[in-house]
Amino acid sequence: MKVLQVIGNKNVGKTSVILDFISVAKKMNLKVICLKRSHSAVLDTPETDSFRFACAGADAVGLQTEGEFLWHEQNQESISDIIAKHAPSDTDLILIEGFRDENFWCDKIELIGPNSTERIFEKPCLRLLGENEKSAKVYVEAVATVFPEMVSDDTMDFCSRDKRIEKFKELISRQDDEN
């Protein structure tokens, strides 16, 4: 299973980048799951029954509609626990938007923009996780931007869909090489 996390401040292009990644992954016939961190956890709109159930204190609310099922849980699980609990075993790719404060080991892209106040990653790098170099897994930590004026030597150019797709394919193929 491949995992790629996109983090960054509000309005730096995270959702647009994830949407492009999903589009490419589906063309590659990958089964994709997306996880998103949001500061407002509303399953449904105010005054609907599912919203009222959650507000009344239900620990979980399920909503069946024609063709889909939505599940909303009140919990404080880590991203690792969420993936272990909810990702089917035949999942090929998990795309994570947000969860920047979680210490989850996967490839990470930090998107920056004009409103970015501080960076998590100073420059792109590879991080080793393991007891020694032979058994270590390598994870990419990269800085990228969709804003042309912010592209630099240490920032990936995600200003066009084609450039985002090219980098996504590189990350996916690198992960394939390791597995």
C-alpha positions in Angstrom: 0.0 0.0 0.0 1.4 3.4 -1.0 0.7 6.4 1.2 1.3 10.1 0.3 0.5 13.0 2.6 -0.1 16.6 1.4 0.1 19.2 4.1 0.2 23.0 4.2 -1.7 26.1 5.4 -5.2 26.9 4.2 -5.6 28.0 0.5 -2.2 26.7 -0.8 -3.7 24.2 -3.2 -3.9 21.0 -1.2 -7.3 19.9 -2.5 -6.5 20.7 -6.1 -3.3 18.7 -5.9 -5.1 15.7 -4.3 -7.8 15.9 -6.9 -5.1 15.7 -9.7 -3.4 12.8 -7.9 -6.7 10.9 -7.6 -7.4 11.4 -11.3 -4.0 10.0 -12.3 -4.2 7.1 -9.8 -7.6 6.0 -11.1 -6.2 6.1 -14.7 -3.5 3.7 -13.3 -6.3 1.5 -12.0 -5.4 2.0 -8.4 -7.9 1.6 -5.6 -7.6 5.0 -3.8 -8.7 6.1 -0.3 -8.5 9.8 0.7 -8.3 11.0 4.3 -8.7 14.6 5.1 -8.2 16.6 8.3 -10.8 19.3 8.8 -11.4 21.7 11.6 -15.2 21.4 11.2 -16.5 17.9 11.5 -20.0 18.0 10.1 -21.4 14.9 8.5 -24.5 16.6 7.3 -25.9 20.1 7.3 -27.6 21.7 10.4 -31.2 20.7 11.1 -30.9 17.4 9.3 -31.4 14.2 11.4 -27.8 13.0 11.0 -26.5 16.3 12.2 -28.9 16.4 15.1 -27.9 12.8 16.1 -24.2 13.9 16.2 -25.0 17.0 18.2 -27.0 15.0 20.7 -23.8 13.1 21.5 -24.0 9.9 19.3 -20.5 8.4 19.2 -21.0 7.5 15.6 -23.6 8.3 12.9 -24.1 6.4 9.7 -26.0 7.8 6.8 -27.1 5.5 3.9 -28.1 7.2 0.7 -28.7 5.7 -2.7 -25.3 4.4 -3.8 -23.2 5.5 -0.8 -22.8 5.1 2.9 -21.2 7.8 5.1 -19.9 7.1 8.6 -19.0 9.8 11.1 -17.3 8.9 14.4 -16.4 11.1 17.3 -12.8 10.0 18.1 -9.2 11.1 18.7 -7.5 8.2 16.8 -4.1 8.7 15.2 -3.9 8.6 11.4 -2.1 5.2 11.7 -5.1 3.8 13.7 -7.6 5.3 11.3 -5.8 3.6 8.4 -5.5 0.3 10.2 -9.2 0.3 11.1 -10.8 1.6 7.9 -8.6 0.9 4.9 -9.5 -2.3 3.1 -6.6 -4.7 2.5 -6.8 -4.3 -1.3 -6.2 -0.5 -1.1 -3.4 0.5 -3.5 -3.0 4.2 -2.5 -3.9 6.3 0.5 -3.8 10.1 -0.1 -3.8 12.1 3.1 -4.7 15.8 3.2 -3.7 17.5 6.4 -2.7 15.8 9.7 0.4 17.9 9.7 1.1 17.4 13.4 0.9 13.6 13.3 4.2 11.7 13.2 3.2 9.4 10.4 5.9 7.8 8.3 5.1 8.2 4.6 6.1 10.4 1.7 5.0 14.0 2.5 4.6 17.1 0.3 4.3 20.4 2.0 2.6 23.0 -0.1 3.5 26.6 0.5 1.9 29.8 -0.7 1.9 33.5 0.0 0.0 32.9 3.2 2.4 30.3 4.5 3.9 31.6 7.8 6.4 28.8 8.5 7.6 25.7 6.8 7.7 22.3 8.3 10.4 21.2 5.9 13.2 23.6 5.1 14.2 21.9 1.9 13.4 18.6 0.1 15.1 15.6 1.6 15.0 11.9 2.1 14.4 10.5 5.6 15.5 7.1 6.6 13.5 5.1 9.1 15.0 1.9 10.3 17.7 0.5 12.5 20.4 0.6 9.8 20.7 1.8 6.3 20.2 -1.6 4.8 16.8 -2.2 6.5 15.7 1.4 6.4 12.7 2.6 4.4 13.2 5.9 2.6 10.6 8.6 2.8 10.5 11.8 0.8 9.8 15.1 2.5 9.3 17.8 -0.2 8.3 21.4 -0.4 6.1 22.3 -3.4 4.0 25.3 -4.6 1.2 26.0 -7.0 2.2 29.7 -7.0 4.7 30.6 -9.8 6.3 33.4 -7.8 7.3 31.0 -5.0 9.1 28.4 -7.2 12.8 28.1 -6.2 15.7 25.7 -6.2 14.4 24.0 -3.1 10.7 24.1 -4.0 9.0 21.7 -6.4 7.0 23.4 -9.2 3.4 22.3 -8.9 2.1 25.3 -10.9 0.6 23.2 -13.7 -1.4 20.0 -13.6 1.2 18.4 -15.9 4.0 19.1 -13.4 2.0 17.8 -10.5 1.2 14.6 -12.4 4.8 14.1 -13.4 6.0 14.4 -9.7 3.1 12.2 -8.5 4.1 9.4 -11.0 7.7 9.7 -9.8 6.7 9.2 -6.2 4.5 6.3 -7.0 7.1 4.6 -9.1 9.7 5.1 -6.4 7.4 3.5 -3.9 6.8 0.6 -6.3 10.6 0.1 -6.5 10.9 -0.2 -2.7 8.0 -2.7 -2.3 
